[in-house]
Amino acid sequence: MEARLSLMLRVSVALVFIWFGLPKFWPGLSPAEPLAVRTTEALTFGVLHGHLACVLIAVFEVGFGLLLLTGRIPRLTYLAFLGHMAGTATPLILFPEVTWVMPTVGTLEGQYILKNAVLIAAVTSALVLTRQDQRQHLQLRQQIEELEHARPATVAA
């Protein structure tokens, strides 16, 4: 069950990121586009703006989803994910009029951002479990090789 848990977490979160990322490639299709663009513009001091900002977010989200699916380069995947999560949380501070009805009560956009706490826990768990799975497979492979080398050579009859 543990071996499948990391895969289930990785696949489910990857699909969420791909699902949320794909619409951002087309102008006006993602309901998150206005806030995502506004946030990106603020964080890059206007260097990235408009549809280009949205496309770059889409590339990141879909790319992250694909990396998560493969389970490859988990450290880089995790660092990129944490950076993205930090960026997605900034509207809570930068644009409180959009994200809060009152202190501790989020708007729909604010709740959308706050749910990322669950994604952080899921991705952290998935990547830790994936790393443990990889270590166990490596240890098992090494044990098999040691057994094969320790086995006395058979004499051909």
Secondary structure, 3 states (H helix, E strand, C coil): CHHHHHHHHHHHHHHHHHHHHHHHHCCCCCCCHHHHHHHHHHHCCCCCCHHHHHHHHHHHHHHHHHHHHHCCCHHHHHHHHHHHHHHHHCHHHHCHHHHEEECCEECHHHHHHHCHHHHHHHHHHHHHHHHHHHHHHHHHHHHHHHHHHHCCCCCCC
